Amino acid sequence: GAGQFVPLPRSLRDAIPRPTRKISQKGSSSSSSIAEDTITNSSSSAAHALTHATIASESILSSLSKIASGGSAASSEMRQLESHRQRLDEEAIDIDHALRIREGCQRGGDSLMGRRYGDAARAVADVTAILKECSNNAVQLAGEEALEAHSKTKEVTKRAIGERYETAVANGDVVQLSELTPLLQMLDMAELGVRLYLQYSQTVLTKEMSLDVEDVPVDMAHVERAEGMSRAAMRRRAEEEQQLRRNMSVPMKLARIYNAAVTHLRHHLPMVAYALGEADGDAALVQLVHVEAEKRAVDIMRDYMSEKQLNLTVKRADGVGKKIEDRYIGGGFSARDDEINIANVLGFAGDA
């Protein structure tokens, strides 16, 4: 520790003779002899102290050099061991990736043979994710046969799921759409899924927002059955709903469009955002619903304005407003005040 005395090696201590003071055998000396002995002993002591310090410094330097040399060698060995450990870790990771690639290819092929397209799509997605992060060495360890099997499984699975998805859209099969839509992103088919899902949504919105009522008898095959209701009661209810749709007012029509838009988004937007969000499917669905609702709302308002001739009413109201401004704001009363029939003006405004 700091402050402790470090002794010299025994060999160094024995190599340096201790200074001794010379004493006259006769037991007496003159004052001049004593002075000379004193000076000689002082010089010898200083020389011996310097020699001791020099040797101690060289010994310490030699020890430090040996420690530094040994530490450098140990550090070099540690670095070599660390490099070796890293290489072993990399090789272990490559082997793990290669095994997982082979296992995923095998799982995908078996699922495809059993027509389990969901399992096949998940297996393809797993292998694709591994291939994106693994090294070339892992790919070589997996083998060309596994990679060819993966490519073939992916191609067949994409074709099979795409055909079934198009059929589900054409038939309006919500159950099949719910099962197949999450698989599209796994197979890099999100853009196709967005296009087909928007096609399905447009068909549904057109039906739900339709305000046209056909003047035909109620078809009981398309009437939703209710528990505890007889067939006659169900028919009467369907006829009442048909008559209500035929006599809907403008606010009721707008409410029907709004409710249809909100209901569709509430049912379909969460799944689209989860399964097709990376391809902006959620934004596209919201935009489609907005356009469909806006188009029909504008048509309803335009028909109402045409039916009530609101354009003529607005023109007449503008004329009345201008006459009132000219009389009371423009220049005050004039000599022709008596000639202005205010009752006619007010009556004209009242008709408007």
C-alpha positions as CSV (number, residue, x, y, z in Angstrom):
1,G,0.0,0.0,0.0
2,A,1.0,3.7,-0.1
3,G,3.6,4.7,2.5
4,Q,5.0,1.2,3.1
5,F,8.8,0.6,3.0
6,V,10.0,-1.6,0.1
7,P,13.2,-3.4,1.2
8,L,16.0,-4.0,-1.2
9,P,16.9,-7.5,-2.3
10,R,19.3,-9.4,-0.1
11,S,21.9,-9.5,-2.8
12,L,22.0,-5.7,-3.0
13,R,22.2,-5.3,0.7
14,D,25.2,-7.7,0.9
15,A,27.0,-6.2,-2.1
16,I,27.4,-2.8,-0.4
17,P,29.8,-2.7,2.6
18,R,28.8,-0.5,5.5
19,P,31.2,2.4,6.2
20,T,33.3,2.0,9.3
21,R,35.2,4.6,11.3
22,K,39.0,4.0,11.7
23,I,40.3,4.1,15.3
24,S,43.9,4.6,16.2
25,Q,45.4,1.5,17.8
26,K,47.4,3.7,20.2
27,G,44.2,5.2,21.5
28,S,45.2,8.7,21.0
29,S,45.5,11.1,18.0
30,S,46.0,14.6,17.4
31,S,43.3,17.1,16.6
32,S,44.3,17.2,12.9
33,S,43.9,13.4,12.6
34,I,40.4,13.6,14.1
35,A,39.4,16.3,11.7
36,E,40.6,14.3,8.7
37,D,38.8,11.2,9.8
38,T,35.6,13.1,10.2
39,I,35.7,14.6,6.7
40,T,36.6,11.1,5.2
41,N,33.6,9.5,7.0
42,S,31.2,12.2,5.8
43,S,32.3,11.8,2.2
44,S,32.0,8.0,2.4
45,S,28.5,8.2,3.9
46,A,27.2,10.6,1.1
47,A,28.6,8.3,-1.6
48,H,27.1,5.2,0.0
49,A,23.6,6.9,0.2
50,L,23.7,7.9,-3.5
51,T,24.7,4.4,-4.4
52,H,21.9,2.9,-2.4
53,A,19.4,5.3,-4.0
54,T,20.6,4.5,-7.6
55,I,20.5,0.7,-7.1
56,A,17.0,1.0,-5.5
57,S,15.7,3.0,-8.4
58,E,17.1,0.5,-10.9
59,S,15.6,-2.4,-9.0
60,I,12.2,-0.7,-8.9
61,L,12.4,0.1,-12.7
62,S,13.3,-3.5,-13.4
63,S,10.3,-4.8,-11.4
64,L,7.9,-2.4,-13.1
65,S,9.2,-3.4,-16.5
66,K,8.6,-7.0,-15.7
67,I,5.1,-6.2,-14.4
68,A,4.3,-4.2,-17.6
69,S,5.6,-7.0,-19.8
70,G,3.6,-9.6,-18.0
71,G,0.4,-7.4,-18.1
72,S,0.8,-6.8,-21.8
73,A,1.1,-10.5,-22.4
74,A,-2.0,-11.2,-20.3
75,S,-4.0,-8.5,-22.0
76,S,-3.0,-10.0,-25.4
77,E,-4.2,-13.4,-24.3
78,M,-7.5,-12.0,-23.0
79,R,-8.1,-10.3,-26.3
80,Q,-7.4,-13.5,-28.2
81,L,-9.8,-15.4,-25.9
82,E,-12.5,-12.7,-26.4
83,S,-12.1,-12.9,-30.2
84,H,-12.3,-16.6,-30.0
85,R,-15.5,-16.4,-27.9
86,Q,-17.1,-14.0,-30.4
87,R,-16.3,-16.3,-33.3
88,L,-17.9,-19.2,-31.4
89,D,-21.0,-17.1,-30.6
90,E,-21.3,-16.1,-34.3
91,E,-21.0,-19.7,-35.4
92,A,-23.7,-20.8,-32.9
93,I,-26.0,-18.1,-34.1
94,D,-25.5,-19.1,-37.7
95,I,-26.2,-22.7,-36.9
96,D,-29.4,-21.7,-35.0
97,H,-30.6,-19.6,-37.9
98,A,-29.9,-22.4,-40.4
99,L,-31.9,-24.9,-38.3
100,R,-34.8,-22.5,-37.9
101,I,-34.8,-21.9,-41.7
102,R,-35.0,-25.6,-42.4
103,E,-37.6,-26.1,-39.8
104,G,-39.8,-23.2,-41.1
105,C,-39.5,-24.6,-44.7
106,Q,-40.5,-28.0,-43.6
107,R,-43.4,-26.6,-41.6
108,G,-44.6,-24.5,-44.5
109,G,-44.5,-27.4,-46.9
110,D,-46.5,-29.7,-44.6
111,S,-49.1,-27.0,-43.9
112,L,-49.5,-26.3,-47.6
113,M,-50.0,-30.0,-48.3
114,G,-52.7,-30.1,-45.7
115,R,-54.4,-27.0,-47.1
116,R,-53.8,-25.1,-43.8
117,Y,-53.0,-21.8,-45.6
118,G,-52.9,-19.8,-42.4
119,D,-50.1,-22.0,-40.9
120,A,-48.3,-22.0,-44.3
121,A,-48.4,-18.2,-44.4
122,R,-47.1,-17.9,-40.9
123,A,-44.3,-20.3,-41.6
124,V,-43.3,-18.3,-44.7
125,A,-43.3,-15.1,-42.7
126,D,-41.0,-16.7,-40.1
127,V,-38.5,-17.9,-42.7
128,T,-38.6,-14.5,-44.5
129,A,-37.9,-12.7,-41.2
130,I,-34.9,-14.9,-40.5
131,L,-33.5,-14.5,-43.9
132,K,-33.5,-10.7,-43.5
133,E,-31.4,-10.8,-40.4
134,C,-29.1,-13.8,-40.8
135,S,-25.6,-13.9,-42.3
136,N,-24.5,-15.4,-45.6
137,N,-22.9,-18.3,-43.7
138,A,-26.2,-19.2,-42.1
139,V,-27.9,-19.2,-45.6
140,Q,-25.1,-21.5,-46.9
141,L,-25.6,-23.8,-43.9
142,A,-29.3,-24.0,-44.5
143,G,-28.7,-25.2,-48.1
144,E,-30.1,-24.4,-51.5
145,E,-32.7,-27.1,-51.2
146,A,-34.3,-25.4,-48.2
147,L,-34.3,-22.0,-50.0
148,E,-35.9,-23.4,-53.1
149,A,-38.6,-25.1,-51.0
150,H,-39.3,-21.8,-49.2
151,S,-39.7,-19.9,-52.5
152,K,-42.0,-22.5,-53.9
153,T,-44.1,-22.6,-50.7
154,K,-44.4,-18.8,-50.7
155,E,-45.5,-18.6,-54.4
156,V,-48.2,-21.4,-54.0
157,T,-49.5,-19.9,-50.8
158,K,-49.8,-16.4,-52.2
159,R,-51.7,-17.7,-55.2
160,A,-54.1,-19.8,-53.2
161,I,-54.8,-17.1,-50.6
162,G,-55.2,-14.4,-53.4
163,E,-57.8,-16.5,-55.2
164,R,-59.8,-17.2,-52.0
165,Y,-59.6,-13.5,-51.0
166,E,-61.0,-12.4,-54.4
167,T,-63.8,-15.0,-54.0
168,A,-64.6,-13.7,-50.5
169,V,-64.8,-10.1,-51.7
170,A,-67.1,-11.1,-54.6
171,N,-69.5,-13.0,-52.3
172,G,-69.3,-10.6,-49.4
173,D,-68.1,-13.3,-47.1
174,V,-67.2,-11.5,-43.9
175,V,-66.0,-14.6,-42.2
176,Q,-63.5,-15.5,-44.9
177,L,-62.3,-11.9,-45.1
178,S,-61.7,-11.8,-41.4
179,E,-59.6,-15.0,-41.6
180,L,-57.6,-14.1,-44.8
181,T,-57.0,-10.4,-44.3
182,P,-54.3,-10.8,-41.5
183,L,-52.4,-13.2,-43.8
184,L,-51.9,-10.8,-46.6
185,Q,-49.2,-8.7,-44.9
186,M,-47.2,-11.9,-44.0
187,L,-47.0,-12.7,-47.8
188,D,-46.2,-9.1,-48.9
189,M,-49.7,-8.8,-50.4
190,A,-50.9,-5.8,-48.4
191,E,-51.4,-3.6,-51.4
192,L,-53.6,-6.2,-53.1
193,G,-55.5,-6.6,-49.9
194,V,-56.2,-2.8,-49.6
195,R,-57.5,-2.7,-53.2
196,L,-59.8,-5.7,-52.7
197,Y,-61.0,-4.6,-49.3
198,L,-61.9,-1.2,-50.6
199,Q,-63.9,-2.9,-53.4
200,Y,-65.8,-4.9,-50.8
201,S,-66.4,-1.9,-48.6
202,Q,-67.8,0.2,-51.6
203,T,-70.2,-2.6,-52.4
204,V,-71.4,-2.8,-48.8
205,L,-71.7,1.0,-48.4
206,T,-73.7,1.3,-51.7
207,K,-76.2,-1.2,-50.3
208,E,-76.4,0.2,-46.8
209,M,-76.7,3.9,-48.0
210,S,-79.2,3.2,-50.7
211,L,-82.4,5.2,-50.4
212,D,-84.2,3.6,-53.3
213,V,-87.2,1.4,-52.5
214,E,-88.4,-1.0,-55.0
215,D,-92.2,-1.2,-55.3
216,V,-92.3,-5.0,-55.1
217,P,-93.7,-7.4,-52.5
218,V,-91.6,-8.3,-49.6
219,D,-89.4,-11.3,-50.2
220,M,-89.5,-13.3,-46.9
221,A,-86.4,-15.2,-47.9
222,H,-84.4,-12.0,-47.3
223,V,-86.2,-10.9,-44.1
224,E,-84.1,-11.4,-40.9
225,R,-85.8,-13.8,-38.7
226,A,-86.7,-12.7,-35.1
227,E,-87.2,-15.1,-32.2
228,G,-90.8,-15.3,-31.0
229,M,-92.3,-13.6,-34.1
230,S,-94.6,-15.4,-36.5
231,R,-94.1,-15.3,-40.2
232,A,-97.1,-12.9,-40.6
233,A,-95.7,-10.6,-38.0
234,M,-92.3,-10.6,-39.7
235,R,-93.9,-9.7,-43.0
236,R,-95.9,-6.8,-41.5
237,R,-92.8,-5.5,-39.9
238,A,-90.8,-5.7,-43.2
239,E,-93.7,-3.9,-45.1
240,E,-93.7,-1.1,-42.5
241,E,-90.0,-0.6,-42.8
242,Q,-90.3,-0.5,-46.6
243,Q,-93.1,2.1,-46.3
244,L,-91.0,4.1,-43.9
245,R,-88.0,4.1,-46.2
246,R,-90.3,5.2,-49.1
247,N,-91.6,8.2,-47.0
248,M,-88.3,9.2,-45.4
249,S,-87.8,12.9,-44.8
250,V,-84.5,14.7,-45.6
251,P,-83.1,14.5,-42.0
252,M,-84.0,10.8,-41.9
253,K,-82.1,10.2,-45.2
254,L,-79.1,12.0,-43.9
255,A,-79.2,10.1,-40.6
256,R,-79.4,6.8,-42.5
257,I,-76.3,7.7,-44.5
258,Y,-74.4,8.8,-41.4
259,N,-75.3,5.7,-39.4
260,A,-74.3,3.4,-42.3
261,A,-70.9,5.2,-42.5
262,V,-70.2,5.0,-38.8
263,T,-71.3,1.4,-38.5
264,H,-69.1,0.3,-41.3
265,L,-66.0,2.1,-39.9
266,R,-66.7,0.7,-36.4
267,H,-66.9,-2.9,-37.7
268,H,-64.1,-2.9,-40.2
269,L,-61.6,-0.2,-39.4
270,P,-59.9,-2.0,-36.4
271,M,-59.0,-5.1,-38.5
272,V,-57.9,-3.1,-41.5
273,A,-55.7,-0.9,-39.4
274,Y,-54.1,-4.0,-37.8
275,A,-53.7,-6.1,-40.9
276,L,-53.2,-3.5,-43.7
277,G,-52.0,-0.5,-41.7
278,E,-48.5,-0.6,-43.2
279,A,-50.0,-0.2,-46.7
280,D,-52.2,2.8,-45.4
281,G,-55.3,0.6,-45.7
282,D,-56.9,2.3,-42.7
283,A,-56.5,5.8,-44.2
284,A,-57.8,4.6,-47.5
285,L,-60.9,3.1,-45.9
286,V,-61.7,6.3,-44.0
287,Q,-61.3,8.3,-47.2
288,L,-63.6,5.9,-49.1
289,V,-66.4,6.1,-46.4
290,H,-66.1,9.9,-46.4
291,V,-66.4,10.2,-50.1
292,E,-69.4,7.8,-50.3
293,A,-71.3,9.6,-47.5
294,E,-70.5,13.1,-48.8
295,K,-71.6,12.2,-52.4
296,R,-75.0,11.0,-51.2
297,A,-75.5,13.8,-48.8
298,V,-74.9,16.4,-51.5
299,D,-77.3,14.6,-53.8
300,I,-80.0,14.6,-51.1
301,M,-79.5,18.4,-50.4
302,R,-79.5,19.2,-54.1
303,D,-82.7,17.2,-54.7
304,Y,-84.4,19.0,-51.8
305,M,-83.3,22.4,-53.1
306,S,-84.7,21.6,-56.5
307,E,-88.0,20.2,-55.1
308,K,-88.6,23.3,-52.9
309,Q,-87.2,25.7,-55.6
310,L,-84.9,27.2,-53.0
311,N,-83.0,29.1,-55.7
312,L,-86.1,31.2,-56.6
313,T,-86.8,31.8,-52.9
314,V,-83.2,33.0,-52.4
315,K,-83.5,35.4,-55.3
316,R,-86.7,36.8,-54.0
317,A,-85.2,37.2,-50.5
318,D,-82.2,39.0,-52.0
319,G,-84.6,41.4,-53.8
320,V,-86.5,42.1,-50.7
321,G,-83.3,42.7,-48.8
322,K,-82.0,45.1,-51.4
323,K,-85.2,47.2,-51.4
324,I,-85.1,47.4,-47.6
325,E,-81.5,48.6,-47.7
326,D,-82.3,51.2,-50.4
327,R,-85.2,52.6,-48.3
328,Y,-83.8,52.6,-44.8
329,I,-80.0,52.7,-45.2
330,G,-79.2,54.0,-48.6
331,G,-80.4,57.7,-48.6
332,G,-83.2,58.1,-46.1
333,F,-86.7,59.2,-47.1
334,S,-87.4,60.8,-50.5
335,A,-90.3,62.5,-52.2
336,R,-91.6,59.2,-53.5
337,D,-92.1,57.6,-50.1
338,D,-95.8,57.6,-50.5
339,E,-95.5,55.8,-53.8
340,I,-93.7,52.8,-52.2
341,N,-96.1,50.2,-51.1
342,I,-94.5,48.7,-48.0
343,A,-97.3,46.3,-47.6
344,N,-96.5,44.8,-51.0
345,V,-92.9,44.5,-50.1
346,L,-93.6,42.8,-46.8
347,G,-96.1,40.6,-48.4
348,F,-93.6,39.6,-51.1
349,A,-91.1,38.9,-48.4
350,G,-93.6,36.8,-46.5
351,D,-94.3,34.7,-49.6
352,A,-90.6,34.1,-49.9
